[in-house]
Amino acid sequence: MTRWTIASVAMALGVLSACAPKNDDPTAVPRQKVEEADNLYATGKKLEAIALYKQYIDNSGRLREEAYARIVDFEFSQGNEAEARRWAQRAVDQIIDPPYQGRQAQELHALLYAERWGKPMPENLDKADAVRLARNIPLPELIESFQGNPAAANGNFKNKYLQIWAPSFTASDDPATGKKTLILKSHRPKDLLTVRCYFRDDSHAGVERLKPDHAFIVIGRGEGKQGNEIIMKHCFIFEHEVPVQKVKPVPPQPKKTPDPIIVSADTLAQAVQDDVNVAAKKYHLSELEVEGVVTARPMYKGRISMFQFDVMVIDRATDKMVGFTIFCGLKDPVPEGDKRLDDFAVGKKVTVRGKSIAMGNGQVTLTNCIIVRPSDKGEAKKKGPAGPG
């Protein structure tokens, strides 16, 4: 091979090398700098370490909880409260939960988190309080939130008690504990995530009574997203608990159906928006007869099991109009193509009768609902309540 041939080959290889795509890892340098900061911090050179953390931690691909804790604790120790607050706020905005050592940093984190995302709810909330405080969230809406913006979804739903109406489920044993968990899946093809529910020790009997084709309401504490699942823990199946009493048997008595509380969707929604505690005393766990305009009725596996009224109410704190939803779970689901669907078509004003089981956070849920026709309103006691058909 001649000298000129060798030179030509070398030049060609150089050109190919220059044109080849680079596989540089953009996190390599930041990760190296963070490791350097770790070493500096371990040897007591905190000032230099904190400077490197601030510059490189967010681009390093490393877990950031420890670094954020060191930054905020250090700035407080130096009397730099404004800088400490700035980094603590960044942690809160990104749903980072740093292991702060200083009490001042811990209290600031709790304050900023409550201001940004609302106060976290305790794990050991009893069932009555969980029912009262749980936020109604449709399963597809919950999944869509985590698919679209996981950080914001964590802020809205993590460490909060949620109430989900589930049309069906699949069961799966937890490999770690061997206990049964339920997996909830949306009926919409675009909803790729699922919800996995872990149950309280005193709630497994309610789980065992479920059948796969039965709709039910589950209440639990949101724990955020793990892989392709949204996790809920401390769950229980919502059931009306009747205390057991030892009484002497009495002859059967004719059932007296109490008159329902008649209220419009707008009035009910505004009452709950204004003061949920006052509204609960009047409407919670009561039979209601609500008139409103149907705005949605999702179909699942060829059946309509619920519909909703969406109305606008006044937020007294801001003097602005905000949305409010009343969910109506049907006592008897109606199959696709059934003429009874015309009775509660979207856009139609209807009257529905059902029991209120949850209210607050811009929502009310009714269960065991039936459609009340105009002819039934005056003769409800004579004929009894009418079903969807």
N, C-alpha and C positions, 0 to 999 in steps of 0.2 A: 504494500500500500504506500503510495507516495505521500510526501509531506503535505502537498496541497489537499489530497483526499482526506487525510486525518484532520486537517484544519476545517474542511467543509463539514465533516461529520460533527465535530465539536461545536461548530456554529449552529448547526441544525438542532442539536440537542439543547443548546442554550435557548433557542427560540421556542422550542416545545415546552421547556421548563417554564419560561416566562409566561406562556399562554395557558398553562395548566391551571385549573381553579385551585385556590388556596383553601386548605382545610384548617386554618387557624381557629382555635377555640377562643371566642371573644371573652370568655370568663377566666381564661388562664392567668392573665396578669392580675386582674382584681383578686382572684382566689389566692395567688401567691402573696399579694400585699396584705390580705386579711390574715394569712398564716403568719406573716411577719408581725402584724399587729398583735396576734395572740401571744407570740413569743415576747414582745416588748411588754405587754400587759403582765405576763407571768413573772417578769423580772423587775416589776415595779415601775417601769417607764410608762406610766399611764398617759401622760400628755401626748407623747409621740404615738402611742397606740390608738388613742381616741381620734387623732387627726387622720390616721390611715383608715380606721373604721368608717368615719364620716365620708371619706372620699370614695371608698371602694366596696363597702358591704352590699349595697343594693344591686351591684352588677356582678357579684362574685358567684352567684348560684348557690351560695352557702345558706344554711339556716340562719336567720337574722335575730332570733329572739335574744340570745345571749349578748350579741354586740349592741343591740339597742338598749338593753338593760345597763350595760357598762357605760354607754354614752350618757344616758339620762342620770344615772347615779353619780357619775363623775361631775357632770355640770352642776348638779345640786351641791356637791361637796365643795365646788369652787365658788358657790354663790351666784352662779349664772342661771337664774331661774327662767329667764326668757328663752335662753337656748335650750334648757332642759325641757321646757314646755313645747318648744317647736319640734323636738325629736320625739317626745311622747305623743304628740298629736299625729306625727307621721306613722308611728306604730299603730295607733288606734285606727287611722284611716285605712291601713292595709290589713286590719284584723290580725295584727301581731300581738301576742300576749307575752311580753318579756318577763323574765324572772327577777323583777326588781328586788334589790336588797334593802334599800332605804325606805322608811315609812313614808317620807314625803313623796317619793316617786310612785309608790303603791297607791296612795290616796289620789294623786293627780291622775293616774291611769284610770282608776275607777270613775272619777268625775268626768274625764274626757270621754270615756267609753259610754257612759250613761247619756251624755249630751249628744254624742254622735249616733249611737245605735240603740239607746234605751237600756235601762238597767237589766243586767242578767237575772234570770229567775233561778231560785235554788233547786238543787237536784231532788230534795226530799219534800217537795210540795205535796200536800195531801190531795186526794182526788177531788174533793169539793172545791178547793181553791184552784186546782188545775182546770176544772171545768169552767169556773167563773172567769179565769184570766186567759185561757187559751185563745189564740188567734185563729179564726177560721181561714183556711187557705185551700182553695181547690188544688187537687193533686197536679193537674197539668200546669197550673200557674207556678207552683213551687218548683217543679222540675225545670220549667222554662227560665225561671230566675237564676237557678244555679248554672244552667247551660249558657246563659247570656252573659252574666257578670258574677262569677263566684264570690268575689270579694264583697260586693254589695249584698249579695244574697246571704252570706255569712253574717254580715252586720244586721240584716233584717230578721233572720230566723235562728241564728245560733244562740244557744242559751236562752231560748224563749219557748214557752209551751205552745204547741200547735195542735189544731184540731182539723183532721182530714177526713172527708167523706170518701170511703173507698168502695167501689162497686164489686171488687173481687180481690183475690190475693193468691199467692203461692207460699207454701211453708218451706222453711229450710232450718236445719239444726246449726247452731253456732259451734264451730269446731273447738273453740276454747272452753265453752261451758257445757255443751251438749243440750242446751235449752233451745226450745223452738223459737224461731223468729219468723216474722211475716214480711214478705216482699210485695210492695205495691208498685204496679206499673200503669202508666197512663195509657189510655186508648188511642192517643194520637201517635202516628208513626214517627213524627219528628222528635218526640220526647224520648231520648235515648237513655237517660238516667233512670234509676229506680230508687225507691225508698225502702230501707230496711228498718224494721221496728223491733227493738229489744224491750221485753216486758218486765214490769215489776214482779217481784216474787209472789205478791198476793193477787196477781192478775192472770195467772196461767189458766185458771178454770174458765174464764171468759173466752180465752183464745181457743180452748178445746171445744167449746160449744159452736164455734163458727163452722160454716160450711163454705166450700170454695165459691159457690155461685151466690152467696148471700152478701148484700151490701151492708156495710157497718160504718161506725164512726170510731176512729182511733185518736187518742189524745196522748201526746208525749213531748219530751223536751228535745228540741233540735240540737244536733251536735256537729252540724256542718257536713261537708262533702269529703268522702274518702274513696278515691278511685272513681268508679262509675256508680257509686251509691251515695245517697243522702241518708245520713244516719239519724235515727230518733231513738232515744233511750227513755227509761222510766215510763214506758207506755202502758196504757190500759184501754180496754174496749169500753166505750161509754155505754153504760146500762143504768136504767132507773132502779136503784137499789131500794128494796122494800124491807124494812126491819121485821124480823121474826118476832111474833108476839104469841104468848101462850094464852089463848082465850077459849072459852067454852064455845062449842059449835052452835050456830044460830040458824034458824030456818032461812032458806034463800029469800032474799028481798028483791023486789023489782029494781033494776038498775036505773038510777037517776043521772042522766047526763047533764052536767052543769052547762049553763049557757056559756058559749065562748066569749072572750073579750073581742069586740068588734073594733078594728082600727085600720086606718089606711096605711099603705107602705110608707108614704111620706111622713105621717105622724109618728109611726113607730121608729123609723130611722132617725128622725130629728130628736126624739126623746132619748134614745140611746146615745146619740152623738153629744147631747147636752150634758147628761149625767147618767152614766151606765148604772151606778148604784141605785139611784132613784128609779130608773126605768126597770131595773131587775126586780124591785119590790112589787111592781105592778104587772110585769109581763113575763118574767123568767119562770120556766117550768109550768106555764099556764097554757090552756087551750086558747089559741088565737084564731080569729077570722080576719084575714088580711086581704085587702083589695089593692091591686097594683097592675102594672103593665109588664107582661113577660118580655124580658130582654135577651134571654138565652136559655137553651135546654139541650145540653150535650147528650149525644147518643153513645152508648157503650154496648158492644156485642148485640146490636140490633134492638136495644131497648132504651127508652127514656126513663131514667130513675129520679131525675131532679130537674128543676128549672129555677130561675132566679128573677128577682126584681132589682134593677139598678136605678137608684134615685140620687138626686143631688140634695145635700143638706148644708146648713150654715155652720161653719166652724167658728164658734163664738170667740175663740182666742185670737183668730186672725181676721175675722169678719169676711171670710172668703167662702165660696161654695166648694165643697169637696164631694167625692163620690162615696156612696154607701150601697152595700149589697145585702139583700135578703135571700138566703138559700132555702129552697123548699124541696125536701126529700119526699118523694111520693111513697105512700103506703103500699101501693100496688103498681110496679113499673108497667109501662105501656109499650107494646112491641111496635117496631117500625111498620108503617102502613096502616095501622089501626085508625079507624075514623075518630076515636076518642082524642087523638092528638090535636084535632081541630079545636077542642075545648080550651087548650092552653097554648095556642100557636104564638110564636114570637110576634110581638106588636099588639097582641090582644089584651084587653083589660079583663082580668079574671079575679075571682075571690077564692082564696084557698084557706082551708082550715087545718091546723096542725098544732103540735106542742112545741113551744120554744125551748131549746135545750142549751143554747149558748148565745151570748151577745157581748159586744165590745169590739174595739179596734176596727170600727167602721163596718161591722158585719153582724147579722143575726142569722141563726140557723133554726129552721122548723123541721120537725120530723113527723113521720106517719101522716103525711098530708093527703087531703082529698080535695077535689074541685067542688065548689058549692055553686050550683046553678041558681039563677034568680028565683025559680019556682021553689027551691028548697029553703031559702032564707026564712020565709015566714012560717014554714011548717017543719022546721028541723026536728022539733021534739016529737011530732006525730010520726014522721017517716024515718027519722034517724038520718045520719049523714050520708051523703051520696058519694060514691066512688068516682074515679075518673071516667067511668063508662056509663 
